[in-house]
């Protein structure tokens, strides 16, 4: 059954589609989804696993800037509602199955059995004890079946956010990332798994204020916990075109560039590092009805060394532009990097709640250094306040300058291979 949030998201999709005058079949073909799947998106029965699907839909339908912002806001709410409903369904199924098993055993125990008299033996377990054994066994079987279905079932569902499921299952497990090498030709090891959504480890600040990870729990009040959560896309695309990555491989051993949903896996598999600029998207939402004030966003540098002496790869050269909402910039070459507004965007504070999220885009630029870093979000709600660490699944973000490095590009509609990029602007990395 469609949630209220999914219906609101579907209404906007339908409005954009009707205005465009295109058929479901034509749009589905351009989106590379089936017509029935697009129908489900537009009637609220399913929500796209990634916002990039809805973004492409909006572009095809001629959506404008503010419409993209509203589309993103509604997708966040619909996606969160879907995950809440899935999480709530599992305990209910286990409890119902255990109750049914107990009722069956009770009826079986009360049915008399006819048969010849036999010599007395050790007294059998009491009816209540036997019922307890059977009930516990039935509940264990149900849990053994239900838990894998809850964890792995969404991974096989095309309308489920796979990255969200993986993040929730592994929440709190932080893996260490190597510090930048002191040598210009240092080779940081590749991450072992993709990290599409960032969450940070809980910690206690020296002042005793509350602090927690980016995947703080939900609920109506979140009393005593962190009342805000952040879903992080560390390799978001500022536009669908020129993303740059440094890779310690020759061009002949680098696979074709990824689409945005596949970028974390591509980066992890190659041990790639964002080159020149890293574009990070933060979806910030309250965990309850209370309003949370976002007071500021600070940069914390873990390490800063000479740029990596690797090859630079520019992906998707030759396509159109993108959309910007809450835009901020970070100069990682500065002595004390900080978050500043860009494009006329107003500065902090902001306010969020469960029904009123915000989406921030952070452009972090580096030309002269290789920097490992993370963000800290300052928040307050009622009489409470604290900080929330924002990083790449427990690891720092990594961004390196690439001036003077061999550069390659992958032209869309070309020969489908990496080609040496022309040197047009020596200051292409700000």
CORQUIMO-V781365 format. One record per residue. N is the residue number from 1. RES is the residue in one small letter. PSI is psi in whole degrees, 0 to 359 (NA if undefined). NEAR is the number of other ideal C-beta (glycine too) atoms within 12 Angstrom. Layout:
n={N/N}
res={RES/RES}
psi={PSI/PSI}
near={NEAR/NEAR}
//
This chain:
n={1/2/3/4/5/6/7/8/9/10/11/12/13/14/15/16/17/18/19/20/21/22/23/24/25/26/27/28/29/30/31/32/33/34/35/36/37/38/39/40/41/42/43/44/45/46/47/48/49/50/51/52/53/54/55/56/57/58/59/60/61/62/63/64/65/66/67/68/69/70/71/72/73/74/75/76/77/78/79/80/81/82/83/84/85/86/87/88/89/90/91/92/93/94/95/96/97/98/99/100/101/102/103/104/105/106/107/108/109/110/111/112/113/114/115/116/117/118/119/120/121/122/123/124/125/126/127/128/129/130/131/132/133/134/135/136/137/138/139/140/141/142/143/144/145/146/147/148/149/150/151/152/153/154/155/156/157/158/159/160/161/162/163/164/165/166/167/168/169/170/171/172/173/174/175/176/177/178/179/180/181/182/183/184/185/186/187/188/189/190/191/192/193/194/195/196/197/198/199/200/201/202/203/204/205/206/207/208/209/210/211/212/213/214/215/216/217/218/219/220/221/222/223/224/225/226/227/228/229/230/231/232/233/234/235/236/237/238/239/240/241/242/243/244/245/246/247/248/249/250/251/252/253/254/255/256/257/258/259/260/261/262/263/264/265/266/267/268/269/270/271/272/273/274/275/276/277/278/279/280/281/282/283/284/285/286/287/288/289/290/291/292/293/294/295/296/297/298/299/300/301/302/303/304/305/306/307/308/309/310/311/312/313/314/315/316/317/318/319/320/321/322/323/324/325/326/327/328/329/330/331/332/333/334/335/336/337/338/339/340/341/342/343/344/345/346/347/348/349/350/351/352/353/354/355/356/357/358/359/360/361/362/363/364/365/366/367/368/369/370/371/372/373/374/375/376/377/378/379/380/381/382/383/384/385/386/387/388/389/390/391/392/393/394/395/396/397/398/399/400/401/402/403/404/405/406/407/408/409/410/411/412/413/414/415/416/417/418/419/420/421/422/423/424/425/426/427/428/429/430}
res={x/x/x/x/x/x/x/x/x/x/x/x/x/x/x/x/x/x/x/x/x/x/x/x/x/x/x/x/x/x/x/x/x/x/x/x/x/x/x/x/x/x/x/x/x/x/x/x/x/x/x/x/x/x/x/x/x/x/x/x/x/x/x/x/x/x/x/x/x/x/x/x/x/x/x/x/x/x/x/x/x/x/x/x/x/x/x/x/x/x/x/x/x/x/x/x/x/x/x/x/x/x/x/x/x/x/x/x/x/x/x/x/x/x/x/x/x/x/x/x/x/x/x/x/x/x/x/x/x/x/x/x/x/x/x/x/x/x/x/x/x/x/x/x/x/x/x/x/x/x/x/x/x/x/x/x/x/x/x/x/x/x/x/x/x/x/x/x/x/x/x/x/x/x/x/x/x/x/x/x/x/x/x/x/x/x/x/x/x/x/x/x/x/x/x/x/x/x/x/x/x/x/x/x/x/x/x/x/x/x/x/x/x/x/x/x/x/x/x/x/x/x/x/x/x/x/x/x/x/x/x/x/x/x/x/x/x/x/x/x/x/x/x/x/x/x/x/x/x/x/x/x/x/x/x/x/x/x/x/x/x/x/x/x/x/x/x/x/x/x/x/x/x/x/x/x/x/x/x/x/x/x/x/x/x/x/x/x/x/x/x/x/x/x/x/x/x/x/x/x/x/x/x/x/x/x/x/x/x/x/x/x/x/x/x/x/x/x/x/x/x/x/x/x/x/x/x/x/x/x/x/x/x/x/x/x/x/x/x/x/x/x/x/x/x/x/x/x/x/x/x/x/x/x/x/x/x/x/x/x/x/x/x/x/x/x/x/x/x/x/x/x/x/x/x/x/x/x/x/x/x/x/x/x/x/x/x/x/x/x/x/x/x/x/x/x/x/x/x/x/x/x/x/x/x/x/x/x/x/x/x/x/x/x/x/x/x/x/x/x/x/x/x/x/x/x/x/x/x/x}
psi={133/138/165/320/321/323/320/320/316/324/319/320/314/320/316/319/313/322/328/336/9/152/164/318/317/316/320/319/320/332/352/41/165/158/321/323/317/323/317/322/318/349/4/3/345/156/133/142/330/145/337/329/313/326/316/322/315/319/316/331/3/30/150/179/305/330/324/320/314/322/317/318/315/325/319/313/318/320/318/318/321/316/325/317/323/318/323/337/327/308/325/317/318/314/318/319/320/321/318/319/320/320/319/316/323/318/322/322/330/349/121/145/127/145/166/157/141/156/149/139/190/138/135/161/150/158/321/323/318/318/323/317/313/320/315/320/317/319/322/320/316/318/318/328/319/321/312/326/322/321/312/340/312/335/338/4/121/343/10/142/100/319/325/316/314/321/319/320/321/17/135/346/108/131/145/147/141/147/156/144/147/344/143/336/23/152/84/142/153/145/144/339/152/154/75/332/127/143/143/163/145/147/166/125/155/330/354/5/158/145/152/181/170/348/42/148/161/207/176/320/331/37/131/353/185/120/14/146/155/125/120/133/96/346/47/159/122/325/168/12/263/76/138/137/143/131/135/57/156/160/330/344/13/125/169/154/154/162/168/314/333/357/316/318/321/315/316/319/325/353/31/159/137/134/124/310/141/129/116/133/129/120/111/129/143/156/2/188/341/149/136/128/124/109/332/166/120/151/132/119/125/319/151/119/185/150/153/137/61/175/144/130/123/127/148/37/130/13/185/187/180/198/139/139/256/103/131/160/152/127/101/348/347/156/321/87/143/163/125/155/158/157/30/7/138/157/175/157/162/168/140/161/184/327/0/78/171/150/120/141/127/121/108/121/140/131/332/358/162/113/133/132/166/174/152/125/122/132/159/148/117/235/8/155/161/190/153/121/136/119/198/82/48/353/153/154/151/124/134/146/161/19/133/0/149/132/139/154/156/101/129/131/5/219/11/50/162/133/152/128/139/146/100/324/106/342/39/339/114/NA}
near={13/23/25/20/29/34/25/25/41/32/23/34/43/24/22/32/32/17/17/22/12/20/18/28/17/17/34/25/16/21/30/18/28/18/19/17/27/36/23/25/41/35/22/27/22/34/42/39/31/36/38/34/35/42/35/34/41/36/28/29/32/19/26/15/19/15/26/31/27/27/39/42/31/38/39/43/34/39/38/34/29/35/37/25/24/30/23/18/20/25/18/17/23/26/20/18/25/27/18/20/26/27/18/18/26/19/14/16/23/13/11/7/10/6/6/6/6/7/6/7/6/6/8/12/13/11/19/14/15/19/24/20/20/26/27/18/19/26/27/18/18/28/22/15/19/25/19/16/20/29/22/17/20/32/22/14/22/22/34/27/35/29/38/38/27/27/34/32/24/24/25/21/21/25/23/19/29/24/21/33/25/15/14/23/20/26/21/32/19/25/31/18/22/32/37/39/42/41/41/38/25/24/24/14/17/8/11/12/22/30/29/35/39/45/41/37/28/27/21/16/20/28/18/18/29/39/40/48/44/45/40/43/42/45/45/44/41/34/24/28/24/33/36/44/47/43/40/27/23/15/24/12/14/31/23/22/37/29/26/33/30/24/36/37/25/28/43/30/22/31/25/41/50/46/41/41/40/46/38/47/40/41/36/41/43/38/36/28/19/27/23/40/26/40/24/24/38/26/37/28/32/27/26/30/30/25/35/39/25/38/33/40/43/38/41/30/27/18/22/17/15/28/33/29/34/34/29/39/31/37/30/45/27/22/12/16/31/25/36/25/23/24/17/10/21/14/19/26/19/33/23/39/28/30/23/23/36/36/37/40/38/47/35/47/37/42/29/25/33/45/39/36/44/45/40/31/46/29/44/28/33/18/12/24/26/34/36/47/41/48/38/43/42/33/38/41/47/49/50/48/40/42/30/22/32/26/34/33/34/32/24/20/10/14/11/12/17/30/20/18/26/14/15/11/13/12/14/25/34/21}
//
